[in-house]
């Protein structure tokens, strides 16, 4: 009779070991899911850019000043902001292709512009445009010159080409269409 009690004891231990193994496996799967969710980017930024998020400072349009000339005539000039008061440029992906805004933002940043976090445009376009706030026409032209083909420049339209929350205090907005996506 002792053989039958040994068999029951062994079966009982095997059942307890299996239950612990299953519980450990379930716990590991749940921990993996939690860790994966904690490292995923937010959905609103997943298609907008590649790379780390950048800090943005807001600036206002530079003043237009009249400067007297020695030849007794005066001219009106718009001065570019200097130093840390550089124009803030936002790239909005309007090409419906992942990574376009991030790639173009890197090009603009290499040209020493202040770059806002990339965003998605409200509509897709085939031809890119560089929009500017009042006083930033020259900065918009400089941004357009960075790319081939050179996008057209225009004042910021109403409605805006990006969600108002994505504007991030930008003075210049490149709406990147399919022509710059390649």
KOLMI-726339 format. One record per atom (N, C-alpha, C): atom name; residue in three letters; x, y, z. Coordinates in Angstrom, 1 decimal, always signed. Atoms other than C-alpha are relative to their C-alpha. Layout:
BEGIN
 name resn      x      y      z
   CA  ala      X      Y      Z
...
***
This chain:
BEGIN
 name resn      x      y      z
    N  unk   +0.8   -1.2   +0.0
   CA  unk   +0.0   +0.0   +0.0
    C  unk   +0.8   +1.3   +0.0
    N  unk   -0.9   -1.2   +0.0
   CA  unk   +2.9   +2.3   +0.4
    C  unk   +0.3   +0.5   -1.4
    N  unk   -0.2   -0.4   +1.4
   CA  unk   +3.4   +2.2   -3.4
    C  unk   -1.1   +1.0   -0.5
    N  unk   +1.1   -0.9   +0.5
   CA  unk   +0.0   +3.8   -4.0
    C  unk   +0.1   +1.4   +0.7
    N  unk   -0.1   -1.3   -0.7
   CA  unk   +0.6   +6.6   -1.4
    C  unk   +1.2   +0.8   -0.6
    N  unk   -1.1   -0.7   +0.6
   CA  unk   +4.0   +7.4   -3.0
    C  unk   -0.4   +0.5   -1.4
    N  unk   +0.5   -0.4   +1.3
   CA  unk   +2.3   +7.6   -6.4
    C  unk   -0.9   +1.3   +0.1
    N  unk   +0.9   -1.2   -0.2
   CA  unk   -0.3  +10.1   -5.1
    C  unk   +0.9   +1.2   +0.5
    N  unk   -0.8   -1.1   -0.4
   CA  unk   +2.4  +12.1   -3.4
    C  unk   +0.8   +0.6   -1.1
    N  unk   -0.8   -0.4   +1.2
   CA  unk   +4.5  +12.3   -6.6
    C  unk   -0.9   +0.8   -0.9
    N  unk   +1.0   -0.7   +0.9
   CA  unk   +1.4  +13.3   -8.6
    C  unk   -0.4   +1.3   +0.6
    N  unk   +0.4   -1.2   -0.6
   CA  unk   +0.5  +15.9   -6.1
    C  unk   +1.1   +1.1   -0.1
    N  unk   -1.1   -0.9   +0.1
   CA  unk   +4.0  +17.4   -6.2
    C  unk   +0.1   +0.5   -1.5
    N  unk   -0.1   -0.4   +1.5
   CA  unk   +4.0  +17.4  -10.1
    C  unk   -1.1   +1.0   -0.3
    N  unk   +1.1   -0.9   +0.3
   CA  unk   +0.6  +19.2  -10.1
    C  unk   +0.3   +1.4   +0.6
    N  unk   -0.4   -1.3   -0.6
   CA  unk   +1.9  +21.9   -7.7
    C  unk   +1.1   +0.7   -0.8
    N  unk   -1.1   -0.5   +0.8
   CA  unk   +5.1  +22.3   -9.8
    C  unk   -0.6   +0.6   -1.3
    N  unk   +0.6   -0.5   +1.3
   CA  unk   +3.0  +22.7  -13.0
    C  unk   -0.8   +1.3   +0.3
    N  unk   +0.8   -1.2   -0.3
   CA  unk   +0.7  +25.3  -11.3
    C  unk   +1.0   +1.2   +0.2
    N  unk   -0.9   -1.0   -0.2
   CA  unk   +3.7  +27.3  -10.2
    C  unk   +0.7   +0.5   -1.3
    N  unk   -0.6   -0.3   +1.3
   CA  unk   +5.3  +27.1  -13.6
    C  unk   -1.0   +0.9   -0.9
    N  unk   +1.0   -0.7   +0.8
   CA  unk   +2.1  +28.3  -15.3
    C  unk   -0.2   +1.4   +0.6
    N  unk   +0.1   -1.3   -0.6
   CA  unk   +1.7  +31.2  -12.8
    C  unk   +1.2   +0.9   -0.3
    N  unk   -1.2   -0.7   +0.3
   CA  unk   +5.3  +32.2  -13.4
    C  unk   +0.0   +0.5   -1.4
    N  unk   +0.1   -0.4   +1.5
   CA  unk   +4.8  +32.2  -17.2
    C  unk   -1.0   +1.1   -0.2
    N  unk   +1.0   -1.1   +0.1
   CA  unk   +1.6  +34.3  -16.9
    C  unk   +0.6   +1.3   +0.5
    N  unk   -0.6   -1.2   -0.6
   CA  unk   +3.4  +36.8  -14.6
    C  unk   +1.1   +0.6   -1.0
    N  unk   -1.0   -0.5   +0.9
   CA  unk   +6.3  +37.1  -17.1
    C  unk   -0.6   +0.6   -1.2
    N  unk   +0.7   -0.6   +1.1
   CA  unk   +4.0  +37.7  -20.0
    C  unk   -0.6   +1.3   +0.3
    N  unk   +0.6   -1.3   -0.4
   CA  unk   +2.1  +40.4  -18.1
    C  unk   +1.0   +1.1   +0.2
    N  unk   -1.0   -1.0   -0.2
   CA  unk   +5.3  +42.1  -17.1
    C  unk   +0.6   +0.4   -1.3
    N  unk   -0.5   -0.3   +1.3
   CA  unk   +6.5  +42.0  -20.7
    C  unk   -0.9   +1.0   -0.7
    N  unk   +1.0   -0.9   +0.6
   CA  unk   +3.3  +43.7  -21.9
    C  unk   +0.1   +1.4   +0.7
    N  unk   -0.1   -1.3   -0.7
   CA  unk   +3.6  +46.4  -19.2
    C  unk   +1.2   +0.7   -0.4
    N  unk   -1.3   -0.6   +0.4
   CA  unk   +7.2  +47.1  -20.1
    C  unk   -0.1   +0.5   -1.5
    N  unk   +0.1   -0.4   +1.4
   CA  unk   +6.4  +47.3  -23.9
    C  unk   -0.9   +1.2   -0.1
    N  unk   +0.9   -1.2   +0.1
   CA  unk   +3.5  +49.7  -23.3
    C  unk   +0.7   +1.2   +0.6
    N  unk   -0.7   -1.1   -0.6
   CA  unk   +5.7  +51.9  -21.1
    C  unk   +1.0   +0.6   -0.9
    N  unk   -1.0   -0.5   +0.9
   CA  unk   +8.3  +52.3  -23.9
    C  unk   -0.5   +0.4   -1.3
    N  unk   +0.6   -0.4   +1.3
   CA  unk   +5.9  +52.9  -26.9
    C  unk   -0.1   +1.5   +0.0
    N  unk   +0.2   -1.4   +0.1
   CA  unk   +5.8  +56.5  -28.1
    C  unk   -1.6   +0.3   +0.0
    N  unk   +1.4   -0.3   +0.1
   CA  unk   +2.4  +58.3  -27.9
    C  unk   -0.5   -0.1   -1.4
    N  unk   +0.5   +0.1   +1.3
   CA  unk   +0.2  +57.7  -30.9
    C  unk   +0.1   +1.2   -0.9
    N  unk   +0.0   -1.2   +0.7
   CA  unk   +0.1  +61.3  -31.9
    C  unk   +1.4   +0.4   -0.6
    N  unk   -1.4   -0.3   +0.5
   CA  unk   +3.9  +61.4  -32.4
    C  unk   +0.6   -1.1   -0.7
    N  unk   -0.6   +1.1   +0.6
   CA  unk   +4.5  +58.0  -33.8
    C  unk   +0.3   +0.2   -1.5
    N  unk   -0.3   -0.2   +1.4
   CA  unk   +4.3  +59.1  -37.4
    C  unk   +0.6   +1.3   -0.3
    N  unk   -0.4   -1.3   +0.3
   CA  unk   +5.5  +62.6  -37.0
    C  unk   +1.5   +0.2   -0.2
    N  unk   -1.4   -0.2   +0.1
   CA  unk   +9.2  +62.3  -36.4
    C  unk   +0.8   -1.2   +0.5
    N  unk   -0.9   +1.0   -0.6
   CA  unk  +12.2  +60.1  -35.7
    C  unk   +1.0   +0.8   +0.8
    N  unk   -1.0   -0.6   -0.8
   CA  unk  +14.5  +61.0  -33.0
    C  unk   -0.6   +0.6   +1.3
    N  unk   +0.5   -0.5   -1.3
   CA  unk  +14.3  +62.7  -29.6
    C  unk   -0.8   +1.3   -0.2
    N  unk   +0.8   -1.3   +0.0
   CA  unk  +11.8  +65.5  -28.8
    C  unk   +0.9   +1.1   +0.4
    N  unk   -0.8   -1.1   -0.2
   CA  unk  +13.3  +68.9  -28.9
    C  unk   -0.7   +1.1   +0.8
    N  unk   +0.7   -1.1   -0.7
   CA  unk  +12.6  +71.9  -26.6
    C  unk   -0.1   +1.1   -1.0
    N  unk   +0.3   -1.1   +0.9
   CA  unk  +11.1  +74.9  -28.3
    C  unk   -0.2   +1.3   +0.8
    N  unk   +0.2   -1.3   -0.6
   CA  unk  +11.3  +78.5  -27.4
    C  unk   -0.8   +0.9   -1.0
    N  unk   +0.9   -0.8   +0.8
   CA  unk   +8.7  +81.0  -28.7
    C  unk   +0.7   +1.3   -0.2
    N  unk   -0.5   -1.3   +0.2
   CA  unk   +9.8  +84.2  -30.3
    C  unk   -1.0   +0.9   -0.7
    N  unk   +0.9   -0.9   +0.7
   CA  unk   +8.0  +87.2  -31.7
    C  unk   +0.7   +0.6   -1.2
    N  unk   -0.5   -0.6   +1.3
   CA  unk   +8.4  +88.9  -35.1
    C  unk   +0.9   +1.1   +0.3
    N  unk   -0.9   -1.1   -0.2
   CA  unk  +11.3  +91.2  -35.3
    C  unk   -0.6   +1.4   -0.5
    N  unk   +0.6   -1.2   +0.4
   CA  unk  +10.5  +94.9  -35.5
    C  unk   +0.5   +0.5   -1.4
    N  unk   -0.4   -0.6   +1.2
   CA  unk  +10.6  +96.8  -38.8
    C  unk   +0.4   +1.4   +0.4
    N  unk   -0.5   -1.3   -0.4
   CA  unk  +12.8  +99.9  -38.4
    C  unk   +0.3   +0.8   -1.2
    N  unk   -0.4   -0.9   +1.1
   CA  unk  +13.4 +102.9  -40.5
    C  unk   +1.4   +0.5   +0.4
    N  unk   -1.3   -0.4   -0.3
   CA  unk  +17.1 +103.7  -40.6
    C  unk   +0.4   +1.2   -1.0
    N  unk   -0.4   -1.1   +0.9
   CA  unk  +18.3 +107.1  -41.9
    C  unk   +1.3   -0.3   -0.7
    N  unk   -1.2   +0.2   +0.8
   CA  unk  +20.9 +107.0  -44.6
    C  unk   +0.7   +1.3   -0.2
    N  unk   -0.8   -1.2   +0.2
   CA  unk  +23.7 +109.5  -45.2
    C  unk   -0.4   +0.8   -1.2
    N  unk   +0.4   -0.7   +1.3
   CA  unk  +22.3 +110.3  -48.7
    C  unk   -1.3   +0.6   +0.1
    N  unk   +1.3   -0.6   -0.4
   CA  unk  +19.2 +111.8  -47.0
    C  unk   -1.2   -0.7   -0.6
    N  unk   +1.1   +0.8   +0.3
   CA  unk  +17.0 +109.0  -48.1
    C  unk   -0.2   -1.0   +1.2
    N  unk   +0.2   +1.0   -1.1
   CA  unk  +15.5 +106.4  -45.7
    C  unk   -0.5   -1.3   -0.7
    N  unk   +0.4   +1.3   +0.5
   CA  unk  +14.9 +102.7  -46.3
    C  unk   -0.6   -0.8   +1.2
    N  unk   +0.6   +0.8   -1.0
   CA  unk  +12.7 +100.3  -44.4
    C  unk   +0.6   -1.4   -0.2
    N  unk   -0.6   +1.3   +0.0
   CA  unk  +14.4  +97.0  -43.5
    C  unk   -0.6   -0.9   +1.1
    N  unk   +0.4   +0.9   -1.0
   CA  unk  +13.4  +93.9  -41.7
    C  unk   +1.2   -0.8   +0.4
    N  unk   -1.2   +0.6   -0.5
   CA  unk  +16.2  +92.5  -39.6
    C  unk   -0.3   -1.4   +0.4
    N  unk   +0.2   +1.4   -0.5
   CA  unk  +16.6  +88.8  -39.0
    C  unk   +0.3   +0.0   +1.5
    N  unk   -0.4   +0.1   -1.4
   CA  unk  +16.6  +87.9  -35.3
    C  unk   +1.4   -0.6   +0.1
    N  unk   -1.4   +0.4   -0.1
   CA  unk  +20.1  +87.3  -34.0
    C  unk   +0.1   -0.9   +1.2
    N  unk   -0.3   +0.8   -1.2
   CA  unk  +21.6  +84.7  -31.6
    C  unk   -1.1   -1.0   +0.3
    N  unk   +1.1   +0.9   -0.5
   CA  unk  +19.0  +82.8  -29.5
    C  unk   -1.4   +0.4   -0.5
    N  unk   +1.3   -0.4   +0.5
   CA  unk  +16.2  +84.7  -31.1
    C  unk   -0.3   -0.4   -1.5
    N  unk   +0.1   +0.5   +1.4
   CA  unk  +16.4  +82.7  -34.3
    C  unk   -1.5   -0.4   -0.2
    N  unk   +1.4   +0.4   +0.3
   CA  unk  +13.1  +81.9  -36.1
    C  unk   -0.2   -1.5   +0.3
    N  unk   +0.3   +1.4   -0.3
   CA  unk  +11.4  +78.7  -35.0
    C  unk   -0.7   -0.6   -1.2
    N  unk   +0.5   +0.7   +1.2
   CA  unk  +10.7  +76.3  -37.9
    C  unk   -0.6   -1.3   +0.4
    N  unk   +0.8   +1.2   -0.2
   CA  unk   +8.1  +73.6  -37.8
    C  unk   -0.1   -0.7   -1.4
    N  unk   +0.2   +0.8   +1.2
   CA  unk   +8.0  +70.8  -40.4
    C  unk   -1.2   -0.9   +0.2
    N  unk   +1.2   +0.8   -0.1
   CA  unk   +4.6  +69.3  -41.0
    C  unk   -0.1   -1.0   -1.1
    N  unk   +0.1   +1.0   +1.0
   CA  unk   +4.3  +66.0  -42.8
    C  unk   -1.3   +0.0   -0.7
    N  unk   +1.2   +0.0   +0.8
   CA  unk   +1.8  +66.3  -45.6
    C  unk   +0.1   -0.9   -1.1
    N  unk   -0.3   +1.0   +1.1
   CA  unk   +3.2  +63.5  -47.7
    C  unk   -0.6   -1.4   +0.3
    N  unk   +0.6   +1.2   -0.4
   CA  unk   +1.5  +60.7  -45.8
    C  unk   +1.0   -1.2   -0.1
    N  unk   -1.1   +0.9   +0.0
   CA  unk   +4.9  +58.9  -45.5
    C  unk   +0.7   +0.1   +1.4
    N  unk   -0.6   +0.0   -1.4
   CA  unk   +6.4  +57.9  -42.1
    C  unk   +1.5   +0.6   -0.1
    N  unk   -1.4   -0.4   -0.1
   CA  unk   +9.6  +59.8  -41.2
    C  unk   +0.4   +1.3   -0.8
    N  unk   -0.3   -1.2   +0.8
   CA  unk   +9.4  +62.7  -43.7
    C  unk   +0.3   +1.2   +0.8
    N  unk   -0.2   -1.3   -0.8
   CA  unk   +9.0  +65.5  -41.2
    C  unk   +1.3   -0.1   +0.8
    N  unk   -1.2   +0.2   -0.8
   CA  unk  +11.8  +64.1  -39.0
    C  unk   +1.2   +0.2   -0.8
    N  unk   -1.1   -0.1   +0.9
   CA  unk  +14.2  +63.8  -41.9
    C  unk   +0.2   +1.5   -0.4
    N  unk   -0.1   -1.3   +0.5
   CA  unk  +13.5  +67.3  -43.2
    C  unk   +0.3   +1.0   +1.2
    N  unk   -0.3   -0.8   -1.1
   CA  unk  +13.6  +68.8  -39.7
    C  unk   +1.5   -0.1   +0.3
    N  unk   -1.5   +0.1   -0.3
   CA  unk  +17.2  +67.4  -39.3
    C  unk   +0.8   +0.9   -1.0
    N  unk   -0.7   -0.9   +1.0
   CA  unk  +18.2  +69.2  -42.6
    C  unk   -0.1   +1.4   +0.5
    N  unk   +0.1   -1.4   -0.4
   CA  unk  +16.8  +72.5  -41.3
    C  unk   +0.8   +0.3   +1.3
    N  unk   -0.8   -0.2   -1.2
   CA  unk  +18.5  +72.0  -37.9
    C  unk   +1.4   +0.1   -0.3
    N  unk   -1.4   +0.0   +0.4
   CA  unk  +21.8  +71.4  -39.6
    C  unk   +0.3   +1.4   -0.6
    N  unk   -0.2   -1.4   +0.6
   CA  unk  +21.3  +74.9  -41.3
    C  unk   -0.1   +1.0   +1.2
    N  unk   -0.1   -0.9   -1.2
   CA  unk  +21.3  +76.3  -37.7
    C  unk   -1.3   +0.8   +0.2
    N  unk   +1.3   -0.6   -0.3
   CA  unk  +17.6  +77.1  -37.5
    C  unk   -0.5   -0.7   +1.3
    N  unk   +0.7   +0.6   -1.2
   CA  unk  +15.6  +76.5  -34.2
    C  unk   -1.1   -0.8   -0.6
    N  unk   +1.0   +0.9   +0.6
   CA  unk  +13.4  +73.5  -35.0
    C  unk   -1.0   -0.4   +1.1
    N  unk   +1.0   +0.5   -0.9
   CA  unk  +10.1  +72.7  -33.3
    C  unk   -0.2   -1.5   -0.3
    N  unk   +0.3   +1.4   +0.3
   CA  unk   +9.0  +69.1  -32.9
    C  unk   -0.9   -0.2   -1.2
    N  unk   +0.8   +0.3   +1.3
   CA  unk   +7.7  +67.7  -36.2
    C  unk   -1.4   -0.3   +0.3
    N  unk   +1.4   +0.2   -0.2
   CA  unk   +4.0  +67.4  -36.7
    C  unk   -0.6   -0.6   -1.3
    N  unk   +0.7   +0.4   +1.2
   CA  unk   +1.5  +66.1  -39.2
    C  unk   -0.9   +1.1   -0.5
    N  unk   +0.8   -1.1   +0.5
   CA  unk   -0.3  +68.5  -41.5
    C  unk   -1.5   -0.5   +0.0
    N  unk   +1.4   +0.3   -0.1
   CA  unk   -4.1  +68.6  -41.5
    C  unk   -0.5   -0.6   -1.3
    N  unk   +0.3   +0.6   +1.3
   CA  unk   -4.2  +67.6  -45.2
    C  unk   +1.3   -0.4   -0.7
    N  unk   -1.1   +0.4   +0.8
   CA  unk   -1.9  +65.8  -47.6
    C  unk   +0.1   +0.8   -1.3
    N  unk   -0.2   -0.8   +1.2
   CA  unk   -0.4  +67.8  -50.5
    C  unk   +1.1   -0.7   -0.8
    N  unk   -1.0   +0.5   +0.9
   CA  unk   +1.7  +66.9  -53.5
    C  unk   +1.2   +1.0   -0.1
    N  unk   -1.0   -1.0   +0.2
   CA  unk   +3.6  +70.2  -53.6
    C  unk   +0.2   +0.7   +1.4
    N  unk   -0.3   -0.6   -1.3
   CA  unk   +5.4  +71.6  -50.5
    C  unk   -0.1   +1.5   -0.1
    N  unk   +0.1   -1.5   -0.1
   CA  unk   +5.0  +75.2  -49.3
    C  unk   +0.7   +0.3   +1.4
    N  unk   -0.6   -0.5   -1.2
   CA  unk   +7.0  +77.2  -46.7
    C  unk   -0.9   +1.2   +0.4
    N  unk   +0.9   -1.1   -0.5
   CA  unk   +4.5  +79.4  -44.7
    C  unk   +0.8   +0.8   +1.0
    N  unk   -0.7   -0.8   -1.0
   CA  unk   +5.7  +82.3  -42.6
    C  unk   -1.0   +1.0   +0.7
    N  unk   +0.7   -1.1   -0.7
   CA  unk   +4.4  +84.7  -39.9
    C  unk   +0.6   +1.3   -0.5
    N  unk   -0.5   -1.3   +0.4
   CA  unk   +4.7  +88.4  -40.5
    C  unk   +1.4   +0.3   +0.5
    N  unk   -1.4   -0.3   -0.4
   CA  unk   +8.3  +89.5  -40.5
    C  unk   +1.0   -1.1   -0.2
    N  unk   -0.9   +1.1   +0.2
   CA  unk   +9.8  +86.1  -41.3
    C  unk   +0.0   -0.5   -1.4
    N  unk   +0.0   +0.3   +1.4
   CA  unk   +9.6  +86.2  -45.1
    C  unk   +1.4   -0.5   -0.4
    N  unk   -1.3   +0.3   +0.4
   CA  unk  +13.4  +86.1  -45.4
    C  unk   +0.4   -1.4   +0.6
    N  unk   -0.3   +1.3   -0.6
   CA  unk  +13.7  +83.1  -43.0
    C  unk   -0.7   -1.1   -0.8
    N  unk   +0.8   +1.0   +0.9
   CA  unk  +11.0  +81.3  -45.1
    C  unk   +0.7   -0.3   -1.3
    N  unk   -0.7   +0.2   +1.2
   CA  unk  +13.0  +81.9  -48.2
    C  unk   +1.3   -0.8   +0.2
    N  unk   -1.3   +0.8   -0.3
   CA  unk  +16.2  +80.6  -46.6
    C  unk   -0.3   -1.4   +0.2
    N  unk   +0.4   +1.4   -0.2
   CA  unk  +14.3  +77.4  -45.5
    C  unk   -0.3   -0.6   -1.4
    N  unk   +0.3   +0.5   +1.4
   CA  unk  +13.0  +77.0  -49.1
    C  unk   +1.2   -0.3   -0.8
    N  unk   -1.2   +0.2   +0.8
   CA  unk  +16.5  +77.3  -50.5
    C  unk   +0.8   -1.3   +0.4
    N  unk   -0.7   +1.2   -0.5
   CA  unk  +17.6  +74.2  -48.4
    C  unk   -0.4   -1.2   -0.8
    N  unk   +0.6   +1.2   +0.6
   CA  unk  +15.5  +71.9  -50.6
    C  unk   +0.0   +0.1   -1.5
    N  unk   +0.2   +0.0   +1.5
   CA  unk  +15.3  +70.8  -54.2
    C  unk   -1.0   -1.0   -0.3
    N  unk   +0.3   -1.4   +0.5
   CA  unk  +12.8  +71.5  -55.6
    C  unk   -0.3   +1.0   +1.1
    N  unk   +0.3   -1.1   -0.9
   CA  unk  +12.5  +74.8  -53.8
    C  unk   -1.5   +0.2   +0.2
    N  unk   +1.4   -0.2   -0.2
   CA  unk   +9.1  +75.0  -52.2
    C  unk   -0.3   +1.5   -0.1
    N  unk   +0.4   -1.4   +0.0
   CA  unk   +7.1  +78.2  -52.7
    C  unk   -0.2   +0.5   +1.4
    N  unk   +0.2   -0.6   -1.3
   CA  unk   +6.7  +80.6  -49.8
    C  unk   -1.3   +0.8   +0.0
    N  unk   +1.3   -0.7   -0.1
   CA  unk   +3.5  +82.2  -48.6
    C  unk   -0.3   +0.4   +1.5
    N  unk   +0.4   -0.3   -1.4
   CA  unk   +2.0  +83.9  -45.5
    C  unk   -0.8   -1.2   +0.6
    N  unk   +0.8   +1.1   -0.7
   CA  unk   +0.4  +81.5  -42.9
    C  unk   -1.4   +0.2   -0.4
    N  unk   +1.4   -0.1   +0.4
   CA  unk   -3.1  +80.7  -44.2
    C  unk   -0.9   -0.2   +1.2
    N  unk   +1.1   +0.2   -0.9
   CA  unk   -6.3  +80.6  -42.3
    C  unk   -1.0   -0.9   -0.7
    N  unk   -0.4   +0.7   -1.2
   CA  unk   -7.1  +77.8  -41.4
    C  unk   +1.5   -0.4   -0.1
    N  unk   -1.4   +0.4   +0.0
   CA  unk   -3.6  +76.7  -40.4
    C  unk   +0.2   -1.4   -0.6
    N  unk   -0.2   +1.4   +0.6
   CA  unk   -2.0  +73.7  -42.1
    C  unk   +0.3   -1.1   +1.0
    N  unk   -0.2   +1.0   -1.0
   CA  unk   -1.4  +72.0  -38.8
    C  unk   -1.0   +0.3   +1.2
    N  unk   +0.9   -0.2   -1.2
   CA  unk   -3.5  +71.6  -35.6
    C  unk   +0.7   +1.1   +0.8
    N  unk   -0.5   -1.1   -0.8
   CA  unk   -3.1  +74.7  -33.4
    C  unk   +0.9   -0.4   +1.1
    N  unk   -0.9   +0.5   -1.1
   CA  unk   -1.6  +72.7  -30.6
    C  unk   +1.4   -0.5   -0.5
    N  unk   -1.3   +0.4   +0.6
   CA  unk   +1.2  +71.5  -33.0
    C  unk   +0.8   +1.1   -0.4
    N  unk   -0.7   -1.2   +0.6
   CA  unk   +2.2  +75.0  -34.1
    C  unk   +1.2   +0.3   +0.9
    N  unk   -1.1   -0.1   -0.9
   CA  unk   +4.5  +75.2  -31.0
    C  unk   +0.8   +1.3   -0.2
    N  unk   -0.6   -1.3   +0.1
   CA  unk   +5.2  +78.9  -31.5
    C  unk   +0.9   +0.2   -1.2
    N  unk   -0.9   -0.1   +1.2
   CA  unk   +6.7  +78.4  -34.9
    C  unk   -0.3   +1.3   -0.8
    N  unk   +0.1   -1.1   +0.8
   CA  unk   +7.4  +81.4  -37.1
    C  unk   +0.0   -0.3   -1.5
    N  unk   -0.1   +0.5   +1.4
   CA  unk   +8.0  +79.4  -40.3
    C  unk   -0.5   -1.5   +0.1
    N  unk   +0.5   +1.4   +0.1
   CA  unk   +6.1  +76.2  -41.2
    C  unk   +0.2   -0.6   -1.4
    N  unk   -0.2   +0.8   +1.2
   CA  unk   +7.3  +73.8  -43.9
    C  unk   -1.0   -1.1   -0.1
    N  unk   +1.0   +1.0   +0.2
   CA  unk   +4.3  +71.8  -45.1
    C  unk   +0.6   -0.9   -1.1
    N  unk   -0.7   +0.9   +0.9
   CA  unk   +6.2  +68.9  -46.7
    C  unk   -0.9   -1.0   -0.7
    N  unk   +0.8   +0.9   +0.9
   CA  unk   +4.4  +67.3  -49.6
    C  unk   +0.8   -1.1   -0.6
    N  unk   -0.6   +1.2   +0.7
   CA  unk   +5.2  +64.3  -51.8
    C  unk   +1.2   +0.4   -0.8
    N  unk   -1.2   -0.4   +0.8
   CA  unk   +7.7  +66.4  -53.8
    C  unk   +1.3   +0.0   +0.8
    N  unk   -1.2   +0.0   -0.9
   CA  unk  +10.1  +66.5  -50.8
    C  unk   +0.1   -1.4   +0.7
    N  unk   +0.1   +1.3   -0.8
   CA  unk   +9.2  +63.0  -49.4
    C  unk   +1.0   -1.0   -0.5
    N  unk   -0.9   +1.0   +0.6
   CA  unk  +11.5  +61.1  -51.8
    C  unk   +1.4   +0.0   +0.4
***
